[in-house]
Amino acid sequence: MYFYYKKVKAENPNSGFGGFTRILHSGREDNLMHEIPTVVVDPLPPGTDEGYVVLHRPYAFKQWLERYADGIEEEFVLMSEPDHLYLRPMPLLATPLKAAAFPFFYINPMDPKYTPIVQRFNKVKAPMSMFAPIGNSPVMISKTSLKKVVPLWHELAVTMKKDPQANAAFGWVVEMWAYSIASAQAGVTYQLFPEMALQPPWDTEFKLGGMDAYMIHYTYGDDFDDSGRVTPGKGGSWH
């Protein structure tokens, strides 16, 4: 990810790409500190994550906002992940009043299976139209708005992970659901940009809806059989 960030930024020196920060939530430095701009934050207390490592993410951002965010000059941040590879610079898609995000089909608060669970955590009784089909990444958002969302995101993620019904329903993306719910509680809204990210093997070209995509998200397995035929989600005979 950092390699492609540097490559794209160097090829587009007049773009709006700002600085880069890796948030490392191990609580200790690693061997990439000298190569990638990094801040170290603490992990959750032992046992809190129940083996779900993503639960550390909201807590990591909470610490980053409290300790480091005011020290960067940018007013907006793009939250991204190691499996995001940049294709071209992303312009400023967010505004002070509306963040920008990629929509995920599996985060659907309007689904009747999930709406009752979402409403249990909807303490401010936000209208369902406020609940976006998003996680925290990729998201472009002002630091002001992020400061409103993150404490709620952290609290909700831990609470929902420990809630049997929410954990069973949302599984490995419970932290993403927590971000969507936290945003609605904080009154932060989003404009959705499908062209933010390609997700192979489902996306087979570099455009989405006629728009050039900004990054590739390697979230799904690109599996093939012995003849070279793509078999998404099903490994070949060598597995």
Residue frames relative to the residue before (quaternion, step in Angstrom):
aa qw qx qy qz dx dy dz
M 1.0000 0.0000 0.0000 0.0000 0.00 0.00 0.00
Y 0.6955 0.4655 -0.2876 0.4657 3.61 0.79 -0.98
F 0.5892 0.5672 -0.3610 0.4480 3.58 1.08 -0.68
Y 0.7156 0.4417 -0.2589 0.4752 3.58 0.82 -0.99
Y 0.5673 0.5617 -0.3819 0.4656 3.59 1.13 -0.51
K 0.6920 0.4688 -0.2828 0.4705 3.58 0.81 -0.98
K 0.6397 0.5404 -0.3176 0.4448 3.58 0.98 -0.87
V 0.7017 0.4582 -0.2709 0.4736 3.56 0.81 -1.04
K 0.6544 0.5102 -0.3248 0.4538 3.59 0.95 -0.77
A 0.6549 0.5105 -0.3124 0.4615 3.59 0.99 -0.81
E 0.6812 0.4854 -0.2776 0.4725 3.57 1.05 -0.77
N 0.7667 0.2407 -0.1283 0.5812 3.58 1.26 -0.40
P 0.0680 -0.8705 0.4857 0.0423 3.59 0.60 1.15
N 0.7122 0.4344 -0.2643 0.4840 3.62 1.15 -0.42
S 0.4182 0.7115 -0.4696 0.3135 3.57 1.23 0.29
G 0.5891 -0.5938 0.4223 0.3493 3.54 -1.31 0.11
F 0.3647 0.7340 -0.4996 0.2805 3.58 1.25 0.17
G 0.2141 -0.7855 0.5699 0.1114 3.55 -0.84 0.99
G 0.7865 -0.2811 0.2272 0.5008 3.55 -1.06 -0.76
F 0.3612 -0.7092 0.5711 0.2011 3.52 -1.39 0.15
T 0.0103 0.7865 -0.6173 0.0188 3.56 -0.99 0.88
R 0.1921 -0.7341 0.6396 0.1233 3.54 -0.93 0.93
I 0.2092 -0.7582 0.6055 0.1216 3.58 -0.86 0.98
L 0.1131 -0.8120 0.5725 0.0043 3.55 -0.48 1.26
H 0.1181 -0.8495 0.5126 0.0395 3.59 -0.32 1.22
S 0.3526 0.7327 -0.5020 0.2946 3.57 1.03 0.79
G 0.4496 -0.6887 0.4499 0.3481 3.56 1.24 -0.45
R 0.7725 0.2254 -0.1485 0.5748 3.59 1.25 0.01
E 0.5886 -0.5880 0.4289 0.3519 3.55 -1.21 0.53
D 0.1862 -0.7644 0.6031 0.1314 3.55 -1.26 0.44
N 0.7036 -0.5034 0.3120 0.3927 3.58 -1.29 -0.02
L 0.6214 0.5253 -0.3593 0.4570 3.61 1.24 0.20
M 0.3895 0.7560 -0.4597 0.2557 3.56 1.29 -0.04
H 0.6869 0.4974 -0.2848 0.4468 3.59 1.00 -0.82
E 0.7163 0.4592 -0.2330 0.4710 3.58 1.22 -0.48
I 0.7848 0.2226 -0.1006 0.5695 3.59 1.00 -0.82
P 0.4708 -0.6601 0.4925 0.3164 3.62 -0.82 0.92
T 0.0341 0.8414 -0.5237 0.1286 3.55 -0.44 1.27
V 0.1043 -0.7235 0.6717 0.1201 3.52 -1.25 0.58
V 0.2952 -0.7567 0.5629 0.1532 3.55 -1.03 0.85
V 0.0239 -0.7799 0.6253 -0.0080 3.55 -0.89 0.99
D 0.6084 -0.5910 0.4023 0.3447 3.54 -1.29 0.30
P 0.4482 -0.6390 0.5362 0.3213 3.57 -1.17 0.48
L 0.6457 -0.4678 0.4144 0.4387 3.53 -1.33 0.05
P 0.6405 -0.5004 0.3877 0.4347 3.60 -1.16 0.33
P 0.6287 -0.5663 0.3696 0.3839 3.60 -1.03 0.73
G 0.8003 0.2932 -0.2377 0.4659 3.53 -1.00 0.94
T 0.5295 0.6582 -0.4073 0.3470 3.59 1.20 -0.38
D 0.7236 0.4813 -0.2654 0.4175 3.58 0.89 -0.92
E 0.2563 -0.7969 0.5088 0.2011 3.63 1.22 -0.33
G 0.7163 -0.4453 0.2418 0.4797 3.57 1.07 0.75
Y 0.5927 0.5442 -0.3529 0.4775 3.59 1.31 0.03
V 0.2420 -0.8452 0.4589 0.1282 3.54 0.20 1.35
V 0.5899 0.5994 -0.3726 0.3923 3.60 1.11 -0.60
L 0.5344 0.6454 -0.4004 0.3708 3.59 1.18 -0.41
H 0.5990 0.5745 -0.3572 0.4284 3.58 1.21 -0.43
R 0.5443 0.6741 -0.3890 0.3132 3.58 1.15 -0.56
P 0.6849 0.4617 -0.3243 0.4610 3.66 0.70 -0.87
Y 0.6442 0.5143 -0.3226 0.4652 3.58 1.00 -0.79
A 0.6220 0.5381 -0.3370 0.4583 3.58 1.06 -0.72
F 0.6768 0.4733 -0.2978 0.4789 3.59 0.91 -0.87
K 0.5963 0.5588 -0.3643 0.4466 3.59 1.05 -0.67
Q 0.6819 0.4708 -0.2873 0.4805 3.58 0.91 -0.88
W 0.6285 0.5357 -0.3415 0.4487 3.59 1.00 -0.78
L 0.6595 0.5023 -0.3117 0.4643 3.57 0.94 -0.85
E 0.6856 0.4929 -0.2870 0.4523 3.57 0.95 -0.84
R 0.7967 0.3539 -0.1603 0.4630 3.58 0.94 -0.85
Y 0.8462 0.2584 -0.0588 0.4622 3.58 0.91 -0.88
A 0.5913 0.6517 -0.3765 0.2896 3.59 0.96 -0.82
D 0.6659 0.5096 -0.3166 0.4435 3.58 0.97 -0.77
G 0.6316 0.5530 -0.3303 0.4316 3.59 1.23 -0.23
I 0.6388 0.4810 -0.3512 0.4871 3.60 1.23 -0.02
E 0.5157 -0.6933 0.4208 0.2763 3.55 -1.05 0.78
E 0.5881 0.6069 -0.3736 0.3825 3.58 1.13 -0.54
E 0.3814 -0.7201 0.5357 0.2213 3.58 -1.08 0.76
F 0.7535 0.2802 -0.1543 0.5744 3.57 1.25 -0.48
V 0.1635 -0.7716 0.6062 0.1022 3.55 -1.17 0.60
L 0.2545 -0.7133 0.6306 0.1698 3.52 -1.27 0.57
M 0.2020 -0.7748 0.5894 0.1073 3.56 -0.51 1.18
S 0.0508 0.8007 -0.5848 0.1197 3.51 -0.71 1.16
E 0.3518 -0.7476 0.5363 0.1723 3.57 -1.30 0.30
P 0.6873 -0.5181 0.3108 0.4032 3.60 -1.17 0.43
D 0.7085 0.4295 -0.2808 0.4844 3.62 1.12 -0.50
H 0.5065 0.5788 -0.4498 0.4541 3.57 1.20 0.61
L 0.0674 -0.7929 0.6055 0.0086 3.58 -0.66 1.11
Y 0.3678 -0.7671 0.4874 0.1970 3.57 -0.58 1.17
L 0.2651 -0.7533 0.5867 0.1346 3.54 -1.07 0.89
R 0.7750 -0.0816 0.0893 0.6202 3.56 1.09 -0.75
P 0.6382 -0.5405 0.3613 0.4124 3.59 -1.15 0.42
M 0.3443 -0.7163 0.5674 0.2154 3.55 -1.05 0.75
P 0.3704 -0.7228 0.5271 0.2500 3.61 -0.75 0.94
L 0.6339 -0.5036 0.4024 0.4274 3.56 -1.28 0.05
L 0.0986 -0.8323 0.5455 0.0034 3.55 -0.15 1.33
A 0.6696 0.4888 -0.2881 0.4793 3.57 1.20 -0.51
T 0.1964 -0.7315 0.6351 0.1515 3.53 -1.35 0.32
P 0.6763 -0.4739 0.3388 0.4509 3.61 -1.17 0.16
L 0.7386 0.4205 -0.2236 0.4771 3.59 1.13 -0.61
K 0.7994 0.1505 -0.0743 0.5769 3.61 1.17 -0.39
A 0.3237 -0.7366 0.5670 0.1767 3.54 -0.83 1.05
A 0.3415 -0.7119 0.5739 0.2172 3.56 -1.34 0.16
A 0.0520 0.8182 -0.5667 0.0820 3.58 -0.93 0.86
F 0.4682 -0.6278 0.5456 0.2982 3.51 -1.37 0.38
P 0.3452 -0.7529 0.5178 0.2138 3.63 -0.87 0.89
F 0.1903 -0.7669 0.6053 0.0960 3.57 -0.99 0.91
F 0.4649 -0.7115 0.4487 0.2762 3.57 -0.72 1.06
Y 0.7103 0.4718 -0.2713 0.4463 3.60 1.07 -0.63
I 0.6090 0.4361 -0.3759 0.5456 3.59 1.27 0.24
N 0.2081 0.8008 -0.5198 0.2125 3.56 0.09 1.30
P 0.1973 -0.8269 0.5161 0.1051 3.60 0.12 1.25
M 0.6444 0.5371 -0.3225 0.4385 3.59 1.19 -0.44
D 0.4773 0.6592 -0.4459 0.3725 3.58 1.26 -0.13
P 0.5006 -0.6866 0.4300 0.3050 3.64 -0.71 0.99
K 0.5847 0.5737 -0.3789 0.4305 3.59 1.17 -0.47
Y 0.7865 0.3695 -0.1543 0.4702 3.53 1.02 -0.85
T 0.5315 0.6713 -0.4085 0.3162 3.60 1.09 -0.60
P 0.6664 0.4940 -0.3434 0.4405 3.67 0.80 -0.77
I 0.6362 0.5086 -0.3365 0.4726 3.60 1.06 -0.68
V 0.6335 0.5297 -0.3254 0.4607 3.56 0.94 -0.90
Q 0.6781 0.5099 -0.3020 0.4347 3.57 0.87 -0.91
R 0.5824 0.5783 -0.3831 0.4240 3.62 1.09 -0.51
F 0.7399 0.3736 -0.2092 0.5188 3.57 1.15 -0.63
N 0.5226 0.6310 -0.3973 0.4135 3.57 1.34 0.09
K 0.0766 -0.8667 0.4924 0.0215 3.55 0.56 1.21
V 0.7193 0.4205 -0.2622 0.4868 3.62 1.07 -0.59
K 0.3972 -0.7428 0.4475 0.3004 3.57 1.35 0.05
A 0.1281 0.8002 -0.5640 0.1589 3.55 0.90 1.00
P 0.5227 -0.6213 0.4628 0.3559 3.63 -1.02 0.66
M 0.6110 -0.5916 0.3783 0.3654 3.57 -1.09 0.69
S 0.5698 0.6004 -0.3812 0.4118 3.59 1.16 -0.45
M 0.6130 0.5618 -0.3432 0.4367 3.60 1.25 -0.33
F 0.6405 0.5436 -0.3263 0.4333 3.58 1.20 -0.39
A 0.1910 -0.8205 0.5341 0.0714 3.57 -0.35 1.27
P 0.4761 -0.6711 0.4890 0.2896 3.61 -1.14 0.60
I 0.4198 0.7206 -0.4196 0.3583 3.54 0.71 1.14
G 0.2523 -0.6545 0.6635 0.2604 3.45 -1.49 0.01
N 0.6973 -0.4575 0.3167 0.4519 3.58 -1.16 -0.38
S 0.7984 0.2242 -0.0844 0.5524 3.57 1.22 -0.23
P 0.5321 -0.2823 -0.7942 0.0797 1.52 -1.64 1.87
V 0.0225 0.7695 -0.6339 0.0746 3.49 -1.00 1.04
M 0.1337 -0.7427 0.6498 0.0908 3.55 -1.08 0.82
I 0.1102 0.8142 -0.5423 0.1756 3.55 -0.60 1.16
S 0.5191 -0.6156 0.4803 0.3477 3.57 -1.14 0.55
K 0.5822 -0.5759 0.4322 0.3776 3.56 -1.13 0.55
T 0.6030 0.5677 -0.3575 0.4317 3.58 1.06 -0.69
S 0.6901 0.4578 -0.2766 0.4874 3.58 0.91 -0.91
L 0.6338 0.5441 -0.3367 0.4346 3.57 0.98 -0.81
K 0.6345 0.5357 -0.3287 0.4499 3.58 1.03 -0.74
K 0.6340 0.5132 -0.3333 0.4729 3.59 1.16 -0.48
V 0.7155 0.4838 -0.2503 0.4375 3.55 0.99 -0.90
V 0.6858 0.5757 -0.3123 0.3173 3.55 0.72 -1.11
P 0.6555 0.4893 -0.3654 0.4444 3.69 0.77 -0.72
L 0.6505 0.4978 -0.3106 0.4822 3.59 1.04 -0.75
W 0.6154 0.5556 -0.3295 0.4517 3.56 1.03 -0.82
H 0.6617 0.5016 -0.2988 0.4704 3.57 0.88 -0.94
E 0.6813 0.4920 -0.2894 0.4583 3.58 0.82 -1.00
L 0.6886 0.4848 -0.2819 0.4597 3.58 0.89 -0.94
A 0.6338 0.5460 -0.3426 0.4275 3.58 0.93 -0.84
V 0.6757 0.4746 -0.2928 0.4821 3.59 0.89 -0.91
T 0.6668 0.5101 -0.3014 0.4520 3.58 0.92 -0.92
M 0.6997 0.4746 -0.2737 0.4585 3.58 0.88 -0.95
K 0.6012 0.5479 -0.3596 0.4573 3.58 1.09 -0.62
K 0.7187 0.4337 -0.2424 0.4865 3.58 1.02 -0.78
D 0.5858 0.5656 -0.3689 0.4482 3.59 1.29 -0.20
P 0.4432 -0.7375 0.4279 0.2766 3.65 -0.42 1.12
Q 0.6799 0.4898 -0.3059 0.4519 3.59 0.89 -0.85
A 0.6861 0.4741 -0.2890 0.4700 3.60 0.84 -0.94
N 0.6617 0.5120 -0.3108 0.4510 3.58 0.92 -0.86
A 0.6607 0.4990 -0.3065 0.4696 3.58 1.00 -0.81
A 0.6943 0.4847 -0.2782 0.4534 3.59 0.97 -0.83
F 0.8009 0.3378 -0.1467 0.4722 3.57 0.87 -0.95
G 0.2105 -0.8485 0.4741 0.1049 3.59 1.24 -0.30
W 0.8653 -0.1039 0.0820 0.4835 3.55 -0.96 -0.95
V 0.7055 0.4038 -0.2804 0.5105 3.63 1.24 -0.12
V 0.2755 0.7866 -0.5162 0.1974 3.62 1.14 0.42
E 0.6264 0.5347 -0.3361 0.4569 3.58 1.08 -0.68
M 0.6215 0.5254 -0.3401 0.4712 3.62 1.10 -0.63
W 0.6362 0.5107 -0.3199 0.4817 3.56 0.97 -0.84
A 0.6256 0.5428 -0.3368 0.4478 3.57 0.99 -0.77
Y 0.6427 0.5160 -0.3307 0.4597 3.60 1.02 -0.76
S 0.6453 0.5163 -0.3227 0.4614 3.59 0.93 -0.86
I 0.6825 0.4816 -0.2887 0.4679 3.59 0.87 -0.94
A 0.6390 0.5291 -0.3243 0.4545 3.58 0.99 -0.84
S 0.6360 0.5316 -0.3333 0.4492 3.59 0.98 -0.80
A 0.6540 0.5012 -0.3135 0.4719 3.57 0.97 -0.84
Q 0.6434 0.5184 -0.3220 0.4621 3.60 1.01 -0.78
A 0.7134 0.4453 -0.2469 0.4815 3.58 1.08 -0.76
G 0.4748 -0.6926 0.4276 0.3346 3.59 1.26 -0.17
V 0.4723 0.6576 -0.4476 0.3798 3.59 1.21 0.45
T 0.1469 -0.8048 0.5733 0.0455 3.57 -0.75 1.10
Y 0.2798 -0.7778 0.5541 0.0988 3.54 -1.30 0.52
Q 0.2522 -0.6733 0.6626 0.2100 3.49 -1.29 0.55
L 0.3322 -0.7748 0.5120 0.1648 3.56 -0.83 1.01
F 0.0738 -0.7914 0.6068 -0.0061 3.54 -0.97 0.98
P 0.2551 -0.7926 0.5334 0.1488 3.63 -0.12 1.21
E 0.6469 0.5394 -0.3243 0.4306 3.59 1.11 -0.63
M 0.4009 0.7076 -0.4846 0.3222 3.58 1.22 0.07
A 0.8373 0.0112 0.0617 0.5431 3.60 0.87 -0.89
L 0.2961 -0.6921 0.6323 0.1832 3.51 -1.21 0.76
Q 0.1280 -0.7899 0.5961 0.0667 3.58 -1.10 0.67
P 0.1180 -0.8043 0.5798 0.0550 3.57 0.07 1.26
P 0.5727 -0.1047 -0.8058 -0.1088 1.56 -2.28 1.07
W 0.4676 0.7000 -0.4502 0.2978 3.61 1.19 -0.04
D 0.7091 0.3313 -0.2345 0.5765 3.59 1.07 -0.65
T 0.1615 -0.8424 0.5131 0.0315 3.56 -0.65 1.12
E 0.7461 0.2431 -0.2072 0.5841 3.59 1.25 0.17
F 0.6133 -0.6080 0.3851 0.3255 3.55 -1.30 0.28
K 0.6502 0.4582 -0.3289 0.5089 3.57 1.22 0.41
L 0.1158 -0.7500 0.6455 0.0864 3.54 -1.28 0.52
G 0.8339 -0.0300 -0.0168 0.5509 3.56 -0.54 1.15
G 0.6989 -0.4690 0.2595 0.4735 3.54 1.11 0.71
M 0.6326 0.5188 -0.3258 0.4739 3.59 1.29 -0.07
D 0.4815 -0.6469 0.5048 0.3080 3.56 -1.01 0.80
A 0.3998 -0.7251 0.5129 0.2264 3.56 -0.88 0.95
Y 0.4382 -0.7221 0.4846 0.2272 3.55 -1.20 0.59
M 0.8116 0.0206 0.0055 0.5839 3.59 1.09 -0.54
I 0.3451 -0.6754 0.5986 0.2577 3.52 -1.38 0.18
H 0.1781 -0.7692 0.6078 0.0846 3.55 -0.89 0.99
Y 0.1718 -0.8055 0.5625 0.0717 3.56 -0.39 1.23
T 0.1606 0.8258 -0.5165 0.1598 3.54 0.43 1.27
Y 0.7333 0.3696 -0.2166 0.5281 3.59 1.17 -0.55
G 0.5356 -0.6203 0.4632 0.3374 3.55 -1.17 0.54
D 0.2422 -0.7444 0.6053 0.1445 3.57 -0.89 0.96
D 0.0576 0.8463 -0.5191 0.1052 3.55 0.26 1.31
F 0.1113 -0.7816 0.6132 0.0280 3.54 -1.17 0.73
D 0.4002 -0.6805 0.5430 0.2861 3.55 -1.21 0.47
D 0.7652 -0.3967 0.2451 0.4439 3.59 -1.28 0.01
S 0.6884 0.4739 -0.2787 0.4731 3.58 1.15 -0.54
G 0.5807 -0.6012 0.3700 0.4054 3.59 1.26 -0.05
R 0.4803 0.6567 -0.4452 0.3739 3.60 1.25 0.10
V 0.4581 -0.6974 0.4785 0.2735 3.54 -0.87 0.98
T 0.0412 -0.7910 0.6099 -0.0266 3.55 -0.94 0.99
P 0.1724 -0.8417 0.4997 0.1102 3.62 0.42 1.17
G 0.8430 0.1634 -0.1466 0.4911 3.53 -0.86 1.03
K 0.7160 0.3642 -0.2464 0.5422 3.58 1.24 0.05
G 0.3366 -0.7874 0.4875 0.1702 3.56 -0.43 1.23
G 0.5489 -0.6177 0.4559 0.3305 3.52 -1.23 0.49
S 0.7475 -0.4263 0.2816 0.4245 3.54 -1.35 0.05
W 0.6279 0.5564 -0.3405 0.4245 3.60 1.19 -0.43
H 0.5358 0.6173 -0.4161 0.3985 3.62 1.22 -0.16
